[in-house]
């Protein structure tokens, strides 16, 4: 795949500094990308290919999850 853009590499692909506190976890069988914030985690992205997983409000992007389940 070739990507033609005038945007800087950091804006298109993100910087490594941003992703240091991000992890991939499974919540009820749904793979999620979360960002760690102390005792809580914020859902950044749903990594599932199942369309029904995107309708679940508990794992929607922007939701806050408790970390006790993911240690």
N, C-alpha and C positions, 0 to 999 in steps of 0.2 A: 504494500500500500504506500502510495506517495501522498504526502500532505503538502500542499502549496499554501503558504500563509506568510504574511508580513509580520505576524505577532512574534514576540520573543519566545524562545524555547521554554522559559520558565512559566510563561502564562499558558501555553498549550499543554504541557506535560506536568506542570506543578513542580514545586521545588522539593528536594529531599528534606529540608528543614520542617516543612508543614506536616509531613507524614510520619514523623518520629513517634507521635503519640496515638497513631491509628492502628487498629487491629481488626482482623476478620474473626467473627464469632458466629456460631449458630444459635439462634433463639427459636425454640419449638420447630426445628428443622428448616428454618429460613436463614440462609447465609446473609450476614450483614457486615458492613464496614462501619465501625464505631470509632469515636474519638474520645479518648480517656480524659476525664476532668476530675481528678481527685477520687472521690468516692462514687462518682456517677459516670455514666457513659452516654454520649449523644449519638444517635443514629445519623450517619452521614449518607449512606447509600444502601439500597437493597441490591444484593448481588444474585438474586434468584432469577431463573428464567420462567418461572411459573407465574402467569398473570394474576392468579388469585392471591398470591403473596403480597401484591401491591395494594390490595383492598383492606388489609389488616391494619387498623389504626394503632395498635400497640407497638408495631415495628415500623411505623411510617417515619421517613426522614424528618429530623427535628425533635423526635421524641426522646425523652431521657429514660435510661434504664439503670437499675441498681446493679452494682458490680458484684454483689455477693453471689450471684448465680454464675458468674464467669471466672471465678478464681480457680 
